[in-house]
Amino acid sequence: MSSFFATISRMKYIERWALMRSSRAESLSEHSLEVAMIAHALCLIGNRRFGKHLDAEKAALIGIYHDASEIITGDMPTPVKYSNKEIRTAYKEVEHHAEEQLTRLLPEDLQESFDEIFEGDGSPDDDYMRHLVKAADKISALIKCIEEETAGNTEFRTAKKTLEQSVAEMRKTYPEAETFCQEFLPAYGKTLDELLAD
């Protein structure tokens, strides 16, 4: 018997933005799905428009599992996680240990495949793709801020400014992120009628 997927299914119980008052709670499952969809789109943009050879489906898979360690560690708020180098390094070690713990819940013949999802294969394309997953993670967090602001919640004002700066830096480095933000980000915050009218 393996408890891996039963454990992974607990992502729906992990609430994000623990230090913030949200107009609507966001679970880790919701966030992971959005990151997977955006990462997939970033890779497709890279392949179709910038001559890259990225595995978009693998990027989506990495996006699904990118925060799975939080099932064990919980969601550490970003201001704490990145407050100084020592905390950031220690938390990375905790995350890595949690990922190893999750992988060990799998049957032995599947563990190597999931190690690659969590850790990568070290190739330049894999490394670039993981940077795009990180960009998708930041874009997803920015989308949450936009949605909260649209709902009249000013609690996310500072987080939005910080994320806009972070995403702006990624847009300079990754043309895929620039394209996504230009073409898709402006639609967030619109009503369903407005979205369908577009």
Secondary structure, 3 states (H helix, E strand, C coil): CCCHHHHHHHHHHCECCCCCCCCCCCEHHHHHHHHHHHHHHHHHHHHHHHCCCCCHHHHHHHHHHCCCCHHHHCCCCHHHHCCCHHHHHHHHHHHHHHHHHHHCCCCHHHHHHHHHHHHCCCCHHHHHHHHHHHHHHHHHHHHHHHHHHHCCCHHHHHHHHHHHHHHHHHHHHCHHHHHHHHHCHHHCCCCHHHHHHC
